[in-house]
């Protein structure tokens, strides 16, 4: 476990990409034929882990549905999967929690299979071994399922072929006539996703003032769209209240791509039944964002500028997810819990291979979600590369600080959680200890049996 709470020597020892896979390549058979083929071994992996994006009219630059489409990219595919660039899943598997509901990463065995296939000439194999082609839903499907209501921007915004980045707020009225609790939300482009860098949605309650400089656009946060993020399906027994008369504020970051394009964003809402009140209110909070404006400091040509941010939890919470947010200089990010008693510090999660193009929410599996007592300090640590070694950095000779442009920077963590009563915290903690004890006993029994 890396102790990230100490600043000494950490600037040169931040978490780096740990591939964690040893690929043992076997020689070809005496007949010169490979025992790993596209149809039998590789196609099923691509169908399961790659084709959601790598297909016509989706976000990836090439389709990987057929052997003819895949074969020209074989060496590139090997490089990206061995380096764990693809599929996009950048959590450090050697630090903190490593069980997630939405893990799309390849296993070590899958990576070894693809690498072996490429090294042996990327053979097609027996056509009879090819699995049936996947059937995809329409691109406009919602990841939260069929919504009860869709709220869209009143009109398209046309982004010119050549234009500076734009940040703007658009208000839409969903016409809500009664208070309802939300079970799931999703924000996504319905036109012009190529010019929409990101979009957030928030609530503007009837009678409240809209303050675009408040740090939370319009009011209570609803959801964010960015490449790699889908909707929010709230944990069982939790939700978020949207009151009658509430309007939706869309905040957009738009950028030109060399051709004129209309853009529009919509918000999908799924409600609990009328009158239903969930036990918990799920919150989405940018941990550390309050202080980052004053704290972020990236000297010119610094390959490893570090920032530390601290947020104290006034009540016990159940932490549901982790998603760092940085810009093109973002390099790595971790979050640790500094507990209020006993001096215990525990690393929760790290991204040691940050990629600005993928804003992924890492959703903890139910039995490992952190249960944090009141008074816990969430310590967010981010590292930033403001040097020429960062190929995305257009001007390493200039100081960088906080700003909305991609060439400026940010550094905080989006966290989903809900607050617990003292009694709930105590019960959850006892249940977790009992579960861990049973798992330890089972593991010990299995190990003893294996040694006999």
FENGIVEN-V249180 format. One record per residue. N is the residue number from 0. RES is the residue in three letters. SS is DSSP state (H for helix, E for strand, - for the rest). BURIAL is 1 if it has 16 or more other C-alpha atoms within 10 Angstrom, else 0. D_LAST is the distance of its C-alpha to the last C-alpha in Angstrom with 1 decimal. Layout:
# FENGIVEN-V249180
n->N res->RES ss->SS burial->BURIAL d_last->D_LAST
n->N res->RES ss->SS burial->BURIAL d_last->D_LAST
This chain:
# FENGIVEN-V249180
n->0 res->UNK ss->- burial->0 d_last->31.8
n->1 res->UNK ss->- burial->0 d_last->35.4
n->2 res->UNK ss->- burial->0 d_last->37.9
n->3 res->UNK ss->- burial->1 d_last->40.8
n->4 res->UNK ss->- burial->1 d_last->43.0
n->5 res->UNK ss->- burial->0 d_last->44.3
n->6 res->UNK ss->- burial->0 d_last->47.1
n->7 res->UNK ss->- burial->0 d_last->46.9
n->8 res->UNK ss->- burial->0 d_last->45.5
n->9 res->UNK ss->- burial->0 d_last->44.4
n->10 res->UNK ss->- burial->0 d_last->47.2
n->11 res->UNK ss->- burial->0 d_last->45.6
n->12 res->UNK ss->- burial->0 d_last->42.0
n->13 res->UNK ss->- burial->1 d_last->42.1
n->14 res->UNK ss->- burial->1 d_last->39.1
n->15 res->UNK ss->- burial->0 d_last->39.3
n->16 res->UNK ss->- burial->1 d_last->37.9
n->17 res->UNK ss->- burial->0 d_last->34.3
n->18 res->UNK ss->- burial->0 d_last->33.6
n->19 res->UNK ss->- burial->0 d_last->29.8
n->20 res->UNK ss->- burial->0 d_last->29.4
n->21 res->UNK ss->- burial->0 d_last->28.7
n->22 res->UNK ss->- burial->0 d_last->30.2
n->23 res->UNK ss->- burial->0 d_last->29.2
n->24 res->UNK ss->- burial->0 d_last->31.9
n->25 res->UNK ss->- burial->0 d_last->31.5
n->26 res->UNK ss->- burial->0 d_last->34.5
n->27 res->UNK ss->- burial->0 d_last->36.6
n->28 res->UNK ss->- burial->0 d_last->36.0
n->29 res->UNK ss->- burial->0 d_last->38.1
n->30 res->UNK ss->- burial->0 d_last->40.6
n->31 res->UNK ss->- burial->0 d_last->41.2
n->32 res->UNK ss->- burial->0 d_last->40.0
n->33 res->UNK ss->- burial->1 d_last->37.6
n->34 res->UNK ss->- burial->0 d_last->34.7
n->35 res->UNK ss->- burial->1 d_last->35.2
n->36 res->UNK ss->- burial->1 d_last->38.4
n->37 res->UNK ss->H burial->1 d_last->40.4
n->38 res->UNK ss->H burial->1 d_last->40.7
n->39 res->UNK ss->H burial->1 d_last->37.0
n->40 res->UNK ss->H burial->1 d_last->35.2
n->41 res->UNK ss->H burial->1 d_last->37.6
n->42 res->UNK ss->H burial->1 d_last->39.9
n->43 res->UNK ss->H burial->1 d_last->37.4
n->44 res->UNK ss->H burial->1 d_last->36.4
n->45 res->UNK ss->H burial->1 d_last->40.1
n->46 res->UNK ss->H burial->1 d_last->40.9
n->47 res->UNK ss->H burial->0 d_last->38.2
n->48 res->UNK ss->H burial->1 d_last->38.7
n->49 res->UNK ss->- burial->1 d_last->42.1
n->50 res->UNK ss->- burial->1 d_last->44.7
n->51 res->UNK ss->- burial->1 d_last->45.7
n->52 res->UNK ss->- burial->1 d_last->47.6
n->53 res->UNK ss->- burial->1 d_last->48.0
n->54 res->UNK ss->- burial->1 d_last->50.5
n->55 res->UNK ss->- burial->0 d_last->54.3
n->56 res->UNK ss->- burial->0 d_last->56.0
n->57 res->UNK ss->- burial->0 d_last->53.0
n->58 res->UNK ss->- burial->0 d_last->52.5
n->59 res->UNK ss->- burial->0 d_last->50.8
n->60 res->UNK ss->- burial->0 d_last->53.1
n->61 res->UNK ss->- burial->0 d_last->51.9
n->62 res->UNK ss->- burial->1 d_last->50.6
n->63 res->UNK ss->- burial->1 d_last->47.2
n->64 res->UNK ss->- burial->1 d_last->47.5
n->65 res->UNK ss->- burial->0 d_last->48.0
n->66 res->UNK ss->H burial->1 d_last->47.0
n->67 res->UNK ss->H burial->0 d_last->50.6
n->68 res->UNK ss->H burial->0 d_last->50.4
n->69 res->UNK ss->H burial->1 d_last->47.1
n->70 res->UNK ss->H burial->1 d_last->47.5
n->71 res->UNK ss->- burial->0 d_last->50.2
n->72 res->UNK ss->- burial->0 d_last->47.9
n->73 res->UNK ss->H burial->1 d_last->44.7
n->74 res->UNK ss->H burial->1 d_last->44.7
n->75 res->UNK ss->H burial->0 d_last->45.7
n->76 res->UNK ss->H burial->1 d_last->42.9
n->77 res->UNK ss->H burial->1 d_last->40.3
n->78 res->UNK ss->H burial->0 d_last->41.8
n->79 res->UNK ss->H burial->0 d_last->41.8
n->80 res->UNK ss->H burial->1 d_last->38.3
n->81 res->UNK ss->H burial->1 d_last->36.7
n->82 res->UNK ss->- burial->0 d_last->38.7
n->83 res->UNK ss->- burial->1 d_last->37.8
n->84 res->UNK ss->- burial->1 d_last->41.5
n->85 res->UNK ss->- burial->1 d_last->41.0
n->86 res->UNK ss->- burial->1 d_last->40.2
n->87 res->UNK ss->- burial->1 d_last->41.7
n->88 res->UNK ss->- burial->1 d_last->38.9
n->89 res->UNK ss->- burial->1 d_last->39.2
n->90 res->UNK ss->E burial->1 d_last->37.0
n->91 res->UNK ss->- burial->1 d_last->35.0
n->92 res->UNK ss->- burial->1 d_last->31.4
n->93 res->UNK ss->- burial->1 d_last->30.4
n->94 res->UNK ss->- burial->1 d_last->32.4
n->95 res->UNK ss->- burial->1 d_last->32.5
n->96 res->UNK ss->- burial->1 d_last->31.8
n->97 res->UNK ss->- burial->1 d_last->30.5
n->98 res->UNK ss->- burial->1 d_last->30.4
n->99 res->UNK ss->E burial->1 d_last->33.8
n->100 res->UNK ss->- burial->0 d_last->35.3
n->101 res->UNK ss->- burial->0 d_last->37.4
n->102 res->UNK ss->- burial->1 d_last->35.2
n->103 res->UNK ss->- burial->0 d_last->36.7
n->104 res->UNK ss->- burial->1 d_last->35.0
n->105 res->UNK ss->- burial->1 d_last->33.3
n->106 res->UNK ss->- burial->0 d_last->29.5
n->107 res->UNK ss->H burial->0 d_last->28.5
n->108 res->UNK ss->H burial->0 d_last->27.8
n->109 res->UNK ss->H burial->1 d_last->31.3
n->110 res->UNK ss->H burial->1 d_last->32.9
n->111 res->UNK ss->H burial->1 d_last->31.3
n->112 res->UNK ss->H burial->1 d_last->32.4
n->113 res->UNK ss->H burial->1 d_last->36.0
n->114 res->UNK ss->H burial->1 d_last->36.2
n->115 res->UNK ss->H burial->1 d_last->35.0
n->116 res->UNK ss->H burial->1 d_last->37.6
n->117 res->UNK ss->H burial->1 d_last->40.3
n->118 res->UNK ss->H burial->1 d_last->39.5
n->119 res->UNK ss->- burial->1 d_last->39.6
n->120 res->UNK ss->- burial->1 d_last->43.1
n->121 res->UNK ss->- burial->1 d_last->42.5
n->122 res->UNK ss->- burial->1 d_last->42.9
n->123 res->UNK ss->- burial->1 d_last->44.0
n->124 res->UNK ss->- burial->1 d_last->41.9
n->125 res->UNK ss->- burial->0 d_last->42.7
n->126 res->UNK ss->H burial->0 d_last->45.0
n->127 res->UNK ss->H burial->0 d_last->43.4
n->128 res->UNK ss->H burial->0 d_last->40.2
n->129 res->UNK ss->- burial->1 d_last->42.1
n->130 res->UNK ss->- burial->0 d_last->41.2
n->131 res->UNK ss->- burial->0 d_last->44.2
n->132 res->UNK ss->- burial->0 d_last->46.1
n->133 res->UNK ss->- burial->0 d_last->45.4
n->134 res->UNK ss->- burial->0 d_last->48.1
n->135 res->UNK ss->- burial->0 d_last->49.1
n->136 res->UNK ss->- burial->0 d_last->51.0
n->137 res->UNK ss->- burial->0 d_last->54.3
n->138 res->UNK ss->- burial->0 d_last->54.2
n->139 res->UNK ss->- burial->0 d_last->56.0
n->140 res->UNK ss->- burial->0 d_last->53.2
n->141 res->UNK ss->- burial->1 d_last->52.0
n->142 res->UNK ss->- burial->1 d_last->48.4
n->143 res->UNK ss->- burial->1 d_last->48.7
n->144 res->UNK ss->- burial->0 d_last->49.9
n->145 res->UNK ss->- burial->0 d_last->53.4
n->146 res->UNK ss->- burial->1 d_last->55.3
n->147 res->UNK ss->- burial->0 d_last->57.8
n->148 res->UNK ss->E burial->0 d_last->60.2
n->149 res->UNK ss->E burial->0 d_last->60.7
n->150 res->UNK ss->E burial->1 d_last->62.9
n->151 res->UNK ss->E burial->1 d_last->64.3
n->152 res->UNK ss->- burial->1 d_last->66.6
n->153 res->UNK ss->- burial->0 d_last->70.3
n->154 res->UNK ss->- burial->0 d_last->71.0
n->155 res->UNK ss->- burial->0 d_last->69.6
n->156 res->UNK ss->E burial->1 d_last->69.8
n->157 res->UNK ss->E burial->0 d_last->70.9
n->158 res->UNK ss->E burial->1 d_last->69.3
n->159 res->UNK ss->- burial->1 d_last->71.7
n->160 res->UNK ss->- burial->0 d_last->70.6
n->161 res->UNK ss->- burial->0 d_last->71.3
n->162 res->UNK ss->- burial->0 d_last->71.0
n->163 res->UNK ss->- burial->0 d_last->69.4
n->164 res->UNK ss->- burial->0 d_last->66.4
n->165 res->UNK ss->E burial->0 d_last->67.3
n->166 res->UNK ss->E burial->0 d_last->65.9
n->167 res->UNK ss->E burial->0 d_last->67.4
n->168 res->UNK ss->E burial->1 d_last->67.0
n->169 res->UNK ss->E burial->1 d_last->67.9
n->170 res->UNK ss->E burial->1 d_last->68.3
n->171 res->UNK ss->E burial->1 d_last->67.8
n->172 res->UNK ss->E burial->0 d_last->68.6
n->173 res->UNK ss->- burial->1 d_last->66.2
n->174 res->UNK ss->- burial->0 d_last->68.7
n->175 res->UNK ss->- burial->0 d_last->66.4
n->176 res->UNK ss->- burial->0 d_last->68.3
n->177 res->UNK ss->- burial->0 d_last->65.7
n->178 res->UNK ss->- burial->0 d_last->62.8
n->179 res->UNK ss->E burial->1 d_last->59.4
n->180 res->UNK ss->E burial->1 d_last->55.8
n->181 res->UNK ss->E burial->1 d_last->54.0
n->182 res->UNK ss->E burial->1 d_last->50.6
n->183 res->UNK ss->E burial->1 d_last->50.4
n->184 res->UNK ss->E burial->1 d_last->52.6
n->185 res->UNK ss->E burial->1 d_last->52.9
n->186 res->UNK ss->E burial->1 d_last->55.4
n->187 res->UNK ss->E burial->1 d_last->55.9
n->188 res->UNK ss->E burial->1 d_last->58.7
n->189 res->UNK ss->E burial->1 d_last->60.6
n->190 res->UNK ss->E burial->1 d_last->62.9
n->191 res->UNK ss->- burial->1 d_last->62.6
n->192 res->UNK ss->H burial->1 d_last->59.0
n->193 res->UNK ss->H burial->0 d_last->59.6
n->194 res->UNK ss->H burial->1 d_last->62.1
n->195 res->UNK ss->E burial->1 d_last->60.2
n->196 res->UNK ss->E burial->1 d_last->58.1
n->197 res->UNK ss->E burial->1 d_last->56.9
n->198 res->UNK ss->E burial->1 d_last->58.3
n->199 res->UNK ss->E burial->1 d_last->57.6
n->200 res->UNK ss->E burial->1 d_last->58.9
n->201 res->UNK ss->E burial->1 d_last->59.8
n->202 res->UNK ss->E burial->1 d_last->61.9
n->203 res->UNK ss->E burial->1 d_last->65.5
n->204 res->UNK ss->- burial->1 d_last->66.4
n->205 res->UNK ss->- burial->0 d_last->69.9
n->206 res->UNK ss->- burial->0 d_last->72.2
n->207 res->UNK ss->- burial->0 d_last->69.9
n->208 res->UNK ss->- burial->0 d_last->70.9
n->209 res->UNK ss->- burial->1 d_last->69.2
n->210 res->UNK ss->- burial->0 d_last->68.4
n->211 res->UNK ss->- burial->0 d_last->67.1
n->212 res->UNK ss->- burial->0 d_last->66.5
n->213 res->UNK ss->- burial->0 d_last->64.4
n->214 res->UNK ss->- burial->0 d_last->61.0
n->215 res->UNK ss->- burial->1 d_last->60.1
n->216 res->UNK ss->- burial->1 d_last->62.4
n->217 res->UNK ss->- burial->1 d_last->64.4
n->218 res->UNK ss->- burial->1 d_last->62.2
n->219 res->UNK ss->- burial->1 d_last->58.8
n->220 res->UNK ss->E burial->1 d_last->56.5
n->221 res->UNK ss->E burial->1 d_last->55.3
n->222 res->UNK ss->E burial->1 d_last->53.5
n->223 res->UNK ss->E burial->1 d_last->53.5
n->224 res->UNK ss->E burial->1 d_last->53.6
n->225 res->UNK ss->- burial->1 d_last->52.5
n->226 res->UNK ss->- burial->1 d_last->50.7
n->227 res->UNK ss->- burial->0 d_last->47.1
n->228 res->UNK ss->- burial->1 d_last->47.7
n->229 res->UNK ss->- burial->1 d_last->48.0
n->230 res->UNK ss->- burial->1 d_last->49.0
n->231 res->UNK ss->E burial->1 d_last->47.7
n->232 res->UNK ss->E burial->1 d_last->46.2
n->233 res->UNK ss->- burial->1 d_last->46.1
n->234 res->UNK ss->- burial->1 d_last->43.1
n->235 res->UNK ss->- burial->0 d_last->43.1
n->236 res->UNK ss->- burial->0 d_last->45.6
n->237 res->UNK ss->E burial->1 d_last->47.4
n->238 res->UNK ss->E burial->1 d_last->50.4
n->239 res->UNK ss->E burial->1 d_last->53.6
n->240 res->UNK ss->E burial->1 d_last->57.1
n->241 res->UNK ss->E burial->1 d_last->60.0
n->242 res->UNK ss->- burial->1 d_last->63.3
n->243 res->UNK ss->- burial->0 d_last->66.4
n->244 res->UNK ss->- burial->1 d_last->68.7
n->245 res->UNK ss->- burial->1 d_last->66.0
n->246 res->UNK ss->E burial->1 d_last->66.5
n->247 res->UNK ss->E burial->1 d_last->63.9
n->248 res->UNK ss->E burial->1 d_last->64.3
n->249 res->UNK ss->E burial->1 d_last->62.9
n->250 res->UNK ss->E burial->1 d_last->62.6
n->251 res->UNK ss->E burial->1 d_last->62.5
n->252 res->UNK ss->E burial->1 d_last->62.0
n->253 res->UNK ss->E burial->1 d_last->63.7
n->254 res->UNK ss->- burial->1 d_last->64.1
n->255 res->UNK ss->- burial->1 d_last->66.2
n->256 res->UNK ss->- burial->0 d_last->64.6
n->257 res->UNK ss->- burial->0 d_last->67.8
n->258 res->UNK ss->- burial->0 d_last->68.8
n->259 res->UNK ss->- burial->0 d_last->70.3
n->260 res->UNK ss->E burial->1 d_last->68.0
n->261 res->UNK ss->E burial->0 d_last->68.2
n->262 res->UNK ss->E burial->1 d_last->65.4
n->263 res->UNK ss->E burial->1 d_last->64.5
n->264 res->UNK ss->E burial->1 d_last->61.6
n->265 res->UNK ss->E burial->1 d_last->60.6
n->266 res->UNK ss->E burial->1 d_last->58.5
n->267 res->UNK ss->E burial->1 d_last->56.6
n->268 res->UNK ss->E burial->1 d_last->56.2
n->269 res->UNK ss->E burial->1 d_last->54.1
n->270 res->UNK ss->E burial->1 d_last->55.2
n->271 res->UNK ss->- burial->1 d_last->53.8
n->272 res->UNK ss->- burial->0 d_last->56.0
n->273 res->UNK ss->- burial->0 d_last->59.4
n->274 res->UNK ss->- burial->0 d_last->59.1
n->275 res->UNK ss->- burial->0 d_last->55.3
n->276 res->UNK ss->- burial->1 d_last->54.3
n->277 res->UNK ss->- burial->1 d_last->50.7
n->278 res->UNK ss->- burial->0 d_last->49.0
n->279 res->UNK ss->E burial->1 d_last->48.6
n->280 res->UNK ss->E burial->1 d_last->50.8
n->281 res->UNK ss->E burial->1 d_last->48.7
n->282 res->UNK ss->E burial->1 d_last->50.2
n->283 res->UNK ss->E burial->1 d_last->50.1
n->284 res->UNK ss->E burial->1 d_last->51.0
n->285 res->UNK ss->E burial->1 d_last->51.5
n->286 res->UNK ss->E burial->1 d_last->49.7
n->287 res->UNK ss->- burial->1 d_last->51.8
n->288 res->UNK ss->H burial->1 d_last->54.7
n->289 res->UNK ss->H burial->0 d_last->57.2
n->290 res->UNK ss->H burial->0 d_last->57.0
n->291 res->UNK ss->H burial->1 d_last->56.2
n->292 res->UNK ss->H burial->0 d_last->59.9
n->293 res->UNK ss->H burial->0 d_last->60.8
n->294 res->UNK ss->H burial->1 d_last->57.6
n->295 res->UNK ss->- burial->1 d_last->56.8
n->296 res->UNK ss->- burial->1 d_last->58.1
n->297 res->UNK ss->E burial->1 d_last->57.5
n->298 res->UNK ss->- burial->1 d_last->59.6
n->299 res->UNK ss->- burial->1 d_last->60.9
n->300 res->UNK ss->- burial->1 d_last->58.5
n->301 res->UNK ss->E burial->1 d_last->55.6
n->302 res->UNK ss->E burial->1 d_last->52.3
n->303 res->UNK ss->E burial->1 d_last->50.3
n->304 res->UNK ss->E burial->1 d_last->52.4
n->305 res->UNK ss->E burial->1 d_last->50.4
n->306 res->UNK ss->E burial->1 d_last->51.3
n->307 res->UNK ss->E burial->1 d_last->49.9
n->308 res->UNK ss->E burial->1 d_last->50.7
n->309 res->UNK ss->E burial->1 d_last->49.9
n->310 res->UNK ss->E burial->1 d_last->50.1
n->311 res->UNK ss->E burial->1 d_last->49.7
n->312 res->UNK ss->- burial->0 d_last->48.5
n->313 res->UNK ss->- burial->0 d_last->50.8
n->314 res->UNK ss->- burial->1 d_last->48.6
n->315 res->UNK ss->- burial->1 d_last->44.9
n->316 res->UNK ss->E burial->1 d_last->43.8
n->317 res->UNK ss->E burial->1 d_last->41.0
n->318 res->UNK ss->E burial->1 d_last->40.9
n->319 res->UNK ss->- burial->1 d_last->40.5
n->320 res->UNK ss->E burial->1 d_last->41.1
n->321 res->UNK ss->E burial->1 d_last->41.9
n->322 res->UNK ss->E burial->1 d_last->44.4
n->323 res->UNK ss->E burial->1 d_last->46.1
n->324 res->UNK ss->E burial->1 d_last->49.7
n->325 res->UNK ss->E burial->1 d_last->51.4
n->326 res->UNK ss->- burial->1 d_last->53.9
n->327 res->UNK ss->- burial->1 d_last->54.0
n->328 res->UNK ss->- burial->1 d_last->53.3
n->329 res->UNK ss->E burial->1 d_last->50.1
n->330 res->UNK ss->E burial->1 d_last->47.2
n->331 res->UNK ss->E burial->1 d_last->44.3
n->332 res->UNK ss->E burial->1 d_last->43.9
n->333 res->UNK ss->E burial->1 d_last->41.6
n->334 res->UNK ss->E burial->1 d_last->41.7
n->335 res->UNK ss->E burial->1 d_last->40.2
n->336 res->UNK ss->E burial->1 d_last->40.6
n->337 res->UNK ss->E burial->1 d_last->42.2
n->338 res->UNK ss->- burial->1 d_last->41.5
n->339 res->UNK ss->- burial->0 d_last->44.4
n->340 res->UNK ss->- burial->0 d_last->42.7
n->341 res->UNK ss->- burial->0 d_last->40.3
n->342 res->UNK ss->- burial->0 d_last->41.1
n->343 res->UNK ss->- burial->0 d_last->38.1
n->344 res->UNK ss->E burial->1 d_last->38.4
n->345 res->UNK ss->E burial->1 d_last->36.1
n->346 res->UNK ss->E burial->1 d_last->36.3
n->347 res->UNK ss->E burial->1 d_last->36.4
n->348 res->UNK ss->E burial->1 d_last->37.0
n->349 res->UNK ss->E burial->1 d_last->38.5
n->350 res->UNK ss->E burial->1 d_last->40.3
n->351 res->UNK ss->- burial->1 d_last->40.2
n->352 res->UNK ss->- burial->1 d_last->41.8
n->353 res->UNK ss->- burial->1 d_last->44.7
n->354 res->UNK ss->- burial->1 d_last->46.9
n->355 res->UNK ss->- burial->1 d_last->50.2
n->356 res->UNK ss->- burial->0 d_last->50.5
n->357 res->UNK ss->- burial->0 d_last->47.5
n->358 res->UNK ss->- burial->1 d_last->47.7
n->359 res->UNK ss->- burial->1 d_last->44.3
n->360 res->UNK ss->- burial->1 d_last->43.4
n->361 res->UNK ss->E burial->1 d_last->39.6
n->362 res->UNK ss->E burial->1 d_last->38.8
n->363 res->UNK ss->E burial->1 d_last->35.8
n->364 res->UNK ss->- burial->1 d_last->33.3
n->365 res->UNK ss->H burial->0 d_last->34.0
n->366 res->UNK ss->H burial->0 d_last->30.9
n->367 res->UNK ss->H burial->0 d_last->31.5
n->368 res->UNK ss->- burial->1 d_last->35.3
n->369 res->UNK ss->- burial->1 d_last->36.4
n->370 res->UNK ss->E burial->1 d_last->37.8
n->371 res->UNK ss->E burial->1 d_last->40.4
n->372 res->UNK ss->- burial->1 d_last->42.5
n->373 res->UNK ss->- burial->1 d_last->46.2
n->374 res->UNK ss->- burial->1 d_last->47.4
n->375 res->UNK ss->- burial->1 d_last->44.6
n->376 res->UNK ss->E burial->1 d_last->46.1
n->377 res->UNK ss->E burial->1 d_last->45.0
n->378 res->UNK ss->E burial->1 d_last->45.4
n->379 res->UNK ss->E burial->1 d_last->46.1
n->380 res->UNK ss->E burial->1 d_last->46.0
n->381 res->UNK ss->E burial->1 d_last->47.5
n->382 res->UNK ss->E burial->1 d_last->48.2
n->383 res->UNK ss->E burial->1 d_last->51.1
n->384 res->UNK ss->E burial->1 d_last->52.1
n->385 res->UNK ss->E burial->1 d_last->55.9
n->386 res->UNK ss->- burial->1 d_last->56.1
n->387 res->UNK ss->- burial->1 d_last->57.2
n->388 res->UNK ss->- burial->0 d_last->53.5
n->389 res->UNK ss->- burial->1 d_last->53.3
n->390 res->UNK ss->- burial->0 d_last->54.7
n->391 res->UNK ss->- burial->1 d_last->55.6
n->392 res->UNK ss->- burial->1 d_last->57.7
n->393 res->UNK ss->- burial->0 d_last->61.4
n->394 res->UNK ss->- burial->0 d_last->62.7
n->395 res->UNK ss->- burial->1 d_last->60.5
n->396 res->UNK ss->- burial->0 d_last->63.6
n->397 res->UNK ss->- burial->0 d_last->64.2
n->398 res->UNK ss->- burial->0 d_last->62.7
n->399 res->UNK ss->E burial->1 d_last->60.7
n->400 res->UNK ss->- burial->1 d_last->60.4
n->401 res->UNK ss->E burial->1 d_last->59.9
n->402 res->UNK ss->- burial->0 d_last->61.6
n->403 res->UNK ss->- burial->0 d_last->61.4
n->404 res->UNK ss->- burial->1 d_last->61.9
n->405 res->UNK ss->- burial->1 d_last->58.9
n->406 res->UNK ss->- burial->1 d_last->60.3
n->407 res->UNK ss->- burial->1 d_last->60.2
n->408 res->UNK ss->E burial->1 d_last->56.9
n->409 res->UNK ss->- burial->1 d_last->55.0
n->410 res->UNK ss->E burial->1 d_last->51.8
n->411 res->UNK ss->E burial->1 d_last->50.2
n->412 res->UNK ss->E burial->1 d_last->47.4
n->413 res->UNK ss->E burial->1 d_last->48.0
n->414 res->UNK ss->E burial->1 d_last->45.8
n->415 res->UNK ss->E burial->1 d_last->45.6
n->416 res->UNK ss->E burial->1 d_last->44.9
n->417 res->UNK ss->E burial->1 d_last->46.2
n->418 res->UNK ss->E burial->1 d_last->47.1
n->419 res->UNK ss->- burial->1 d_last->45.5
n->420 res->UNK ss->- burial->0 d_last->47.1
n->421 res->UNK ss->H burial->0 d_last->45.7
n->422 res->UNK ss->H burial->0 d_last->44.3
n->423 res->UNK ss->H burial->0 d_last->42.6
n->424 res->UNK ss->H burial->1 d_last->41.1
n->425 res->UNK ss->H burial->0 d_last->39.8
n->426 res->UNK ss->H burial->0 d_last->38.2
n->427 res->UNK ss->H burial->0 d_last->36.7
n->428 res->UNK ss->H burial->1 d_last->35.2
n->429 res->UNK ss->H burial->0 d_last->33.7
n->430 res->UNK ss->H burial->0 d_last->32.3
n->431 res->UNK ss->H burial->1 d_last->30.8
n->432 res->UNK ss->H burial->0 d_last->29.1
n->433 res->UNK ss->H burial->0 d_last->27.7
n->434 res->UNK ss->H burial->0 d_last->26.4
n->435 res->UNK ss->H burial->0 d_last->24.7
n->436 res->UNK ss->H burial->0 d_last->23.1
n->437 res->UNK ss->H burial->0 d_last->21.6
n->438 res->UNK ss->H burial->0 d_last->20.4
n->439 res->UNK ss->H burial->0 d_last->18.8
n->440 res->UNK ss->H burial->0 d_last->17.0
n->441 res->UNK ss->H burial->0 d_last->15.8
n->442 res->UNK ss->H burial->0 d_last->14.6
n->443 res->UNK ss->H burial->0 d_last->12.7
n->444 res->UNK ss->H burial->0 d_last->11.0
n->445 res->UNK ss->H burial->0 d_last->10.2
n->446 res->UNK ss->H burial->0 d_last->8.9
n->447 res->UNK ss->H burial->0 d_last->6.6
n->448 res->UNK ss->H burial->0 d_last->5.4
n->449 res->UNK ss->H burial->0 d_last->5.6
n->450 res->UNK ss->H burial->0 d_last->3.8
n->451 res->UNK ss->- burial->0 d_last->0.0
